[in-house]
Amino acid sequence: MKKILILFIIIILLLVGGYFLLFQSKHSEEEIVTSSASLEEVSAQLELGKALYYTHCASCHGDNLQGQPKWKTSLDEDGHNYAPPLNGTGHTWHHSEEQLYNIIRYGLKFYNENYEGKMQGNDKLSDEDVWSILAYIKSVWPESIQKKYKTMTKH
């Protein structure tokens, strides 16, 4: 009788242990699928943002987000500021996501009604388009700037 009871306890322990191993394995597979789906979504957003950046922003801010030379030191022939770099070497990362969104979408006039410069924005872009452009810009920033930005904006 004692041997049967011990065998019964061992079987119960094996079943319970097997259940937890199976559950944990299934849970890990779900996390991997979710993570890869998220990576695919992020990748798609960055690709969209990159394409939109080249269409709407690169003519002033440069193909490599490098901005225009002399952006800090002088004005262009129309008396406007040159386009700053967006690659993390300028001041862009000092602004909140909300500010950057509004500048991309509506231009600097959103913050200064008397603004007459060239950064007029593009209110024809959808919200998704603007967030995709911003995601692409932030993805180009050096890792140290990305970390500072996350800390600064409390993401």
Contact map, one row per residue, 1 for C-alpha under 8 A:
11111000000000000000000000000000000000000000000000000000000000000000000000000000000000000000000000000000000000000000000000000000000000000000000000000000000
11111100000000000000000000000000000000000000000000000000000000000000000000000000000000000000000000000000000000000000000000000000000000000000000000000000000
11111110000000000000000000000000000000000000000000000000000000000000000000000000000000000000000000000000000000000000000000000000000000000000000000000000000
11111111000000000000000000000000000000000000000000000000000000000000000000000000000000000000000000000000000000000000000000000000000000000000000000000000000
11111111100000000000000000000000000000000000000000000000000000000000000000000000000000000000000000000000000000000000000000000000000000000000000000000000000
01111111110000000000000000000000000000000000000000000000000000000000000000000000000000000000000000000000000000000000000000000000000000000000000000000000000
00111111111000000000000000000000000000000000000000000000000000000000000000000000000000000000000000000000000000000000000000000000000000000000000000000000000
00011111111100000000000000000000000000000000000000000000000000000000000000000000000000000000000000000000000000000000000000000000000000000000000000000000000
00001111111110000000000000000000000000000000000000000000000000000000000000000000000000000000000000000000000000000000000000000000000000000000000000000000000
00000111111111000000000000000000000000000000000000000000000000000000000000000000000000000000000000000000000000000000000000000000000000000000000000000000000
00000011111111100000000000000000000000000000000000000000000000000000000000000000000000000000000000000000000000000000000000000000000000000000000000000000000
00000001111111110000000000000000000000000000000000000000000000000000000000000000000000000000000000000000000000000000000000000000000000000000000000000000000
00000000111111111000000000000000000000000000000000000000000000000000000000000000000000000000000000000000000000000000000000000000000000000000000000000000000
00000000011111111100000000000000000000000000000000000000000000000000000000000000000000000000000000000000000000000000000000000000000000000000000000000000000
00000000001111111110000000000000000000000000000000000000000000000000000000000000000000000000000000000000000000000000000000000000000000000000000000000000000
00000000000111111111000000000000000000000000000000000000000000000000000000000000000000000000000000000000000000000000000000000000000000000000000000000000000
00000000000011111111100000000000000000000000000000000000000000000000000000000000000000000000000000000000000000000000000000000000000000000000000000000000000
00000000000001111111110000000000000000000000000000000000000000000000000000000000000000000000000000000000000000000000000000000000000000000000000000000000000
00000000000000111111111000000000000000000000000000000000000000000000000000000000000000000000000000000000000000000000000000000000000000000000000000000000000
00000000000000011111111100000000000000000000000000000000000000000000000000000000000000000000000000000000000000000000000000000000000000000000000000000000000
00000000000000001111111110000000000000000000000000000000000000000000000000000000000000000000000000000000000000000000000000000000000000000000000000000000000
00000000000000000111111111000000000000000000000000000000000000000000000000000000000000000000000000000000000000000000000000000000000000000000000000000000000
00000000000000000011111111100000000000000000000000000000000000000000000000000000000000000000000000000000000000000000000000000000000000000000000000000000000
00000000000000000001111111110000000000000000000000000000000000000000000000000000000000000000000000000000000000000000000000000000000000000000000000000000000
00000000000000000000111111111000000000000000000000000000000000000000000000000000000000000000000000000000000000000000000000000000000000000000000000000000000
00000000000000000000011111111100000000000000000000000000000000000000000000000000000000000000000000000000000000000000000000000000000000000000000000000000000
00000000000000000000001111111110000000000000000000000000000000000000000000000000000000000000000000000000000000000000000000000000000000000000000000000000000
00000000000000000000000111111111000000000000000000000000000000000000000000000000000000000000000000000000000000000000000000000000000000000000000000000000000
00000000000000000000000011111111100000000000000000000000000000000000000000000000000000000000000000000000000000000000000000000000000000000000000000000000000
00000000000000000000000001111111110000000000000000000000000000000000000000000000000000000000000000000000000000000000000000000000000000000000000000000000000
00000000000000000000000000111111111000000000000000000000000000000000000000000000000000000000000000000000000000000000000000000000000000000000000000000000000
00000000000000000000000000011111111100000000000000000000000000000000000000000000000000000000000000000000000000000000000000000000000000000000000000000000000
00000000000000000000000000001111111110000000000000000000000000000000000000000000000000000000000000000000000000000000000000000000000000000000000000000000000
00000000000000000000000000000111111111000000000000000000000000000000000000000000000000000000000000000000000000000000000000000000000000000000000000000000000
00000000000000000000000000000011111111100000000000000000000000000000000000000000000000000000000000000000000000000000000000000000000000000000000000000000000
00000000000000000000000000000001111111110000000000000000000000000000000000000000000000000000000000000000000000000000000000000000000000000000000000000000000
00000000000000000000000000000000111111111000000000000000000000000000000000000000000000000000000000000000000000000000000000000000000000000000000000000000000
00000000000000000000000000000000011111111100000000000000000000000000000000000000000000000000000000000000000000000000000000000000000000000000000000000000000
00000000000000000000000000000000001111111110000000000000000000000000000000000000000000000000000000000000000000000000000000000000000000000000000000000000000
00000000000000000000000000000000000111111111000000000000000000000000000000000000000000000000000000000000000000000000000000000000000000000000000000000000000
00000000000000000000000000000000000011111111100000000000000000000000000000000000000000000000000000000000000000000000000000000000000000000000000000000000000
00000000000000000000000000000000000001111111110000000000000000000000000000000000000000000000000000000000000000000000000000000000000000000000000000000000000
00000000000000000000000000000000000000111111111000000000000000000000000000000000000000000000000000000000000000000000000000000000000000000000000000000000000
00000000000000000000000000000000000000011111111100000000000000000000000000000000000000000000000000000000000000000000000000000000000000000000000000000000000
00000000000000000000000000000000000000001111111110000000000000000000000000000000000000000000000000000000000000000000000000000000000100110000000000000000000
00000000000000000000000000000000000000000111111111000000000000000000000000000000000000000000000000000000000000000000000000000000000110110010000000000000000
00000000000000000000000000000000000000000011111111100000000000000000000000000000000000000000000000000000000000000000000000000000000000010000000000000000000
00000000000000000000000000000000000000000001111111110000000000000000000000000000000000000000000000000000000000000000000000000000100110000000000000000000000
00000000000000000000000000000000000000000000111111111000000000000000000000000000000000000000000000000000000000000000000000000000111111111000000000000000000
00000000000000000000000000000000000000000000011111111100000000000000000000000000000000000000000000000000000000000000000000000000000110010000000000000000000
00000000000000000000000000000000000000000000001111111110000000000000000000000000000000000000000000000000000000000000000000000000000000000000000000000000000
00000000000000000000000000000000000000000000000111111111100000000000000000000000000000000000000000000000000000000000000000000000100010000000000000000000000
00000000000000000000000000000000000000000000000011111111110000000000000000000000000000000000000000000000000000000000000000000000000010010000000000000000000
00000000000000000000000000000000000000000000000001111111111000100000000000000000000000000000000000000000000000000000000000000000000000000000000000000000000
00000000000000000000000000000000000000000000000000111111111000000000000000000000000000000000000000000000000000000000000000000000000000000000000000000000000
00000000000000000000000000000000000000000000000000011111111000000000000000000000000000000000000000000000000000000000000000000000000000000000000000000000000
00000000000000000000000000000000000000000000000000011111111111000000000000000000000000000000000000000000000000000000000000000000000000000000000000000000000
00000000000000000000000000000000000000000000000000001111111111111000000000000000000000000000000000000000000000000000000000000000000000000000000000000000000
00000000000000000000000000000000000000000000000000000111111111100000000000000000000000000000000000000000000000000000000000000000000000000000000000000000000
00000000000000000000000000000000000000000000000000000000111111000011000000000000001000000000000000000000000000000000000000000000000000000000000000000000000
00000000000000000000000000000000000000000000000000000000111111111111000000000000001111000000000000000000000000000000000000000000000000000000000000000000000
00000000000000000000000000000000000000000000000000000000111111111111000000000000000010000000000000000000000000000000000000000000000000000000000000000000000
00000000000000000000000000000000000000000000000000000100011011111100000000000000000000000000000000000000000000000000000000000000000000000000000000000000000
00000000000000000000000000000000000000000000000000000000010011111100000000000000000000100000000000000000000000000000000000000000000000000000000000000000000
00000000000000000000000000000000000000000000000000000000010011111110000000000000000011100000000000000000000000000000000000000000000000001000000000000000000
00000000000000000000000000000000000000000000000000000000000011111111000000000000000111101000000000000000000000000000000000000000000000000000000000000000000
00000000000000000000000000000000000000000000000000000000000111001111101000000000011111000000000000000000000000000000000000000000000000000000000000000000000
00000000000000000000000000000000000000000000000000000000000111000111111000000000011110000000000000000000000000000000000000000000000000000000000000000000000
00000000000000000000000000000000000000000000000000000000000000000011111000000000010000000000000000000000000000000000000000000000000000000000000000000000000
00000000000000000000000000000000000000000000000000000000000000000001111111100000010000000000000000000000000000000000000000000000000000000000000000000000000
00000000000000000000000000000000000000000000000000000000000000000011111111100000111100000000000000000000000000000000000000000000000000000000000000000000000
00000000000000000000000000000000000000000000000000000000000000000000011111000000110100000000000000000000000000000000000000000000000000000000000000000000000
00000000000000000000000000000000000000000000000000000000000000000000011111100000000000000000000000000000000000000000000000000000000000000000000000000000000
00000000000000000000000000000000000000000000000000000000000000000000011111110000110000000000000000000000000000000000000000000000000000000000000000000000000
00000000000000000000000000000000000000000000000000000000000000000000011011111111110000000000000000000000000000000000000000000000000000000000000000000000000
00000000000000000000000000000000000000000000000000000000000000000000000001111111110000000000000000000000000000000000000000000000000000000000000000000000000
00000000000000000000000000000000000000000000000000000000000000000000000000111111000000000000000000000000000000000000000000000000000000000000000000000000000
00000000000000000000000000000000000000000000000000000000000000000000000000111111000000000000000000000000000000000000000000000000000000000000000000000000000
00000000000000000000000000000000000000000000000000000000000000000000000000111111100000000000000000000000000000000000000000000000000000000000000000000000000
00000000000000000000000000000000000000000000000000000000000000000000000000111111110000000000000000000000000000000000110000000000000000000000000000000000000
00000000000000000000000000000000000000000000000000000000000000000000001101110011111000000000000000000000000000000000100000000000000000000000000000000000000
00000000000000000000000000000000000000000000000000000000000000000011111101110001111100000000000000000000000000000000000000000000000000000000000000000000000
00000000000000000000000000000000000000000000000000000000000110000011001000000000111110000000000000000000000000000000000000000000000000000000000000000000000
00000000000000000000000000000000000000000000000000000000000010000111001100000000011111000111000000000000000000000000000000000000000000000000000000000000000
00000000000000000000000000000000000000000000000000000000000011001111000000000000001111111111000000000000000000000000000000000000000000000000000000000000000
00000000000000000000000000000000000000000000000000000000000010001110000000000000000111111111100000000000000000000000000000000000000000001000000000000000000
00000000000000000000000000000000000000000000000000000000000000011100000000000000000011111100000000000000000000000000000000000000000000001101110000000000000
00000000000000000000000000000000000000000000000000000000000000000000000000000000000011111111100000000000000000000000000000000000000000000101110010000000000
00000000000000000000000000000000000000000000000000000000000000000100000000000000000011111110000000000000000000000000000000000000000000000000000000000000000
00000000000000000000000000000000000000000000000000000000000000000000000000000000000111111111100000000000000000000000000000000000000000000000000000000000000
00000000000000000000000000000000000000000000000000000000000000000000000000000000000111011111111000000000000000000000000000000000000000000000000000000000000
00000000000000000000000000000000000000000000000000000000000000000000000000000000000111010111111000010000000000000000000000000000000000000000000000000000000
00000000000000000000000000000000000000000000000000000000000000000000000000000000000001010111111100000000000000000000000000000000000000000000000010001000000
00000000000000000000000000000000000000000000000000000000000000000000000000000000000000000011111100000000000000000000000000000000000000000000000000001000000
00000000000000000000000000000000000000000000000000000000000000000000000000000000000000000011111110110000000000000000000000000000000000000000000000000000000
00000000000000000000000000000000000000000000000000000000000000000000000000000000000000000000111111110000000000000000000000000000000000000000000000000000100
00000000000000000000000000000000000000000000000000000000000000000000000000000000000000000000001111111000000000000000000000000000000000000000000000000000100
00000000000000000000000000000000000000000000000000000000000000000000000000000000000000000000000111111100000000000000000000000000000000000000000000000000000
00000000000000000000000000000000000000000000000000000000000000000000000000000000000000000000001111111110000000000000000000000000000000000000000000000000000
00000000000000000000000000000000000000000000000000000000000000000000000000000000000000000001001111111111000000000000000000000000000001000000000000000000000
00000000000000000000000000000000000000000000000000000000000000000000000000000000000000000000000011111111100000000000000000000000011001000000000000000000000
00000000000000000000000000000000000000000000000000000000000000000000000000000000000000000000000001111111111101000000000000000000000000000000000000000000000
00000000000000000000000000000000000000000000000000000000000000000000000000000000000000000000000000111111111101000000001010000000000000000000000000000000000
00000000000000000000000000000000000000000000000000000000000000000000000000000000000000000000000000011111111000000000000011000000010000000000000000000000000
00000000000000000000000000000000000000000000000000000000000000000000000000000000000000000000000000001111111000000000000011111000010000000000000000000000000
00000000000000000000000000000000000000000000000000000000000000000000000000000000000000000000000000000111111111000000000111100000000000000000000000000000000
00000000000000000000000000000000000000000000000000000000000000000000000000000000000000000000000000000111111111000000001111000000000000000000000000000000000
00000000000000000000000000000000000000000000000000000000000000000000000000000000000000000000000000000110011111110010101110000000000000000000000000000000000
00000000000000000000000000000000000000000000000000000000000000000000000000000000000000000000000000000000011111111111000100000000000000000000000000000000000
00000000000000000000000000000000000000000000000000000000000000000000000000000000000000000000000000000110011111111000000000000000000000000000000000000000000
00000000000000000000000000000000000000000000000000000000000000000000000000000000000000000000000000000000000111111000000000000000000000000000000000000000000
00000000000000000000000000000000000000000000000000000000000000000000000000000000000000000000000000000000000111111110000000000000000000000000000000000000000
00000000000000000000000000000000000000000000000000000000000000000000000000000000000000000000000000000000000011111110000000000000000000000000000000000000000
00000000000000000000000000000000000000000000000000000000000000000000000000000000000000000000000000000000000010011111000000000000000000000000000000000000000
00000000000000000000000000000000000000000000000000000000000000000000000000000000000000000000000000000000000110011111100000000000000000000000000000000000000
00000000000000000000000000000000000000000000000000000000000000000000000000000000000000000000000000000000000010000111110000000000000000000000000000000000000
00000000000000000000000000000000000000000000000000000000000000000000000000000001100000000000000000000000000100000011111100000000000000000000000000000000000
00000000000000000000000000000000000000000000000000000000000000000000000000000001000000000000000000000000000000000001111100000000000000000000000000000000000
00000000000000000000000000000000000000000000000000000000000000000000000000000000000000000000000000000010001100000000111110000000000000000000000000000000000
00000000000000000000000000000000000000000000000000000000000000000000000000000000000000000000000000000000011110000000111111000000000000000000000000000000000
00000000000000000000000000000000000000000000000000000000000000000000000000000000000000000000000000000011111100000000001111100000000000000000000000000000000
00000000000000000000000000000000000000000000000000000000000000000000000000000000000000000000000000000001111000000000000111111000000000000000000000000000000
00000000000000000000000000000000000000000000000000000000000000000000000000000000000000000000000000000000110000000000000011111100000000000000000000000000000
00000000000000000000000000000000000000000000000000000000000000000000000000000000000000000000000000000000100000000000000001111100000000000000000000000000000
00000000000000000000000000000000000000000000000000000000000000000000000000000000000000000000000000000000100000000000000001111111110000000000000000000000000
00000000000000000000000000000000000000000000000000000000000000000000000000000000000000000000000000000000000000000000000000111111110000000000000000000000000
00000000000000000000000000000000000000000000000000000000000000000000000000000000000000000000000000000000000000000000000000001111111000000000000000000000000
00000000000000000000000000000000000000000000000000000000000000000000000000000000000000000000000000000000000000000000000000001111111100000000000000000000000
00000000000000000000000000000000000000000000000110010000000000000000000000000000000000000000000000000000000000000000000000001111111110000000000000000000000
00000000000000000000000000000000000000000000000010000000000000000000000000000000000000000000000000001001100000000000000000001111111111000000000000000000000
00000000000000000000000000000000000000000000000010000000000000000000000000000000000000000000000000001000000000000000000000000011111111100000000000000000000
00000000000000000000000000000000000000000000110111000000000000000000000000000000000000000000000000000000000000000000000000000001111111110000000000000000000
00000000000000000000000000000000000000000000010111011000000000000000000000000000000000000000000000000000000000000000000000000000111111111000000000000000000
00000000000000000000000000000000000000000000000010000000000000000000000000000000000000000000000000011000000000000000000000000000011111111100000000000000000
00000000000000000000000000000000000000000000110010000000000000000000000000000000000000000000000000000000000000000000000000000000001111111110000000000000000
00000000000000000000000000000000000000000000111011001000000000000000000000000000000000000000000000000000000000000000000000000000000111111111000000000000000
00000000000000000000000000000000000000000000000010000000000000001000000000000000000001100000000000000000000000000000000000000000000011111111100000000000000
00000000000000000000000000000000000000000000000000000000000000000000000000000000000000110000000000000000000000000000000000000000000001111111100001000000000
00000000000000000000000000000000000000000000010000000000000000000000000000000000000000000000000000000000000000000000000000000000000000111111100000000000000
00000000000000000000000000000000000000000000000000000000000000000000000000000000000000110000000000000000000000000000000000000000000000011111110000000000000
00000000000000000000000000000000000000000000000000000000000000000000000000000000000000110000000000000000000000000000000000000000000000001111111011000000000
00000000000000000000000000000000000000000000000000000000000000000000000000000000000000110000000000000000000000000000000000000000000000000001111111000000000
00000000000000000000000000000000000000000000000000000000000000000000000000000000000000000000000000000000000000000000000000000000000000000000111111100000000
00000000000000000000000000000000000000000000000000000000000000000000000000000000000000000000000000000000000000000000000000000000000000000000011111110000000
00000000000000000000000000000000000000000000000000000000000000000000000000000000000000010000100000000000000000000000000000000000000000000000111111111000000
00000000000000000000000000000000000000000000000000000000000000000000000000000000000000000000000000000000000000000000000000000000000000000100111111111100000
00000000000000000000000000000000000000000000000000000000000000000000000000000000000000000000000000000000000000000000000000000000000000000000001111111110000
00000000000000000000000000000000000000000000000000000000000000000000000000000000000000000000000000000000000000000000000000000000000000000000000111111111000
00000000000000000000000000000000000000000000000000000000000000000000000000000000000000000000110000000000000000000000000000000000000000000000000011111111100
00000000000000000000000000000000000000000000000000000000000000000000000000000000000000000000000000000000000000000000000000000000000000000000000001111111111
00000000000000000000000000000000000000000000000000000000000000000000000000000000000000000000000000000000000000000000000000000000000000000000000000111111111
00000000000000000000000000000000000000000000000000000000000000000000000000000000000000000000000000000000000000000000000000000000000000000000000000011111110
00000000000000000000000000000000000000000000000000000000000000000000000000000000000000000000000110000000000000000000000000000000000000000000000000001111111
00000000000000000000000000000000000000000000000000000000000000000000000000000000000000000000000000000000000000000000000000000000000000000000000000000111111
00000000000000000000000000000000000000000000000000000000000000000000000000000000000000000000000000000000000000000000000000000000000000000000000000000110111
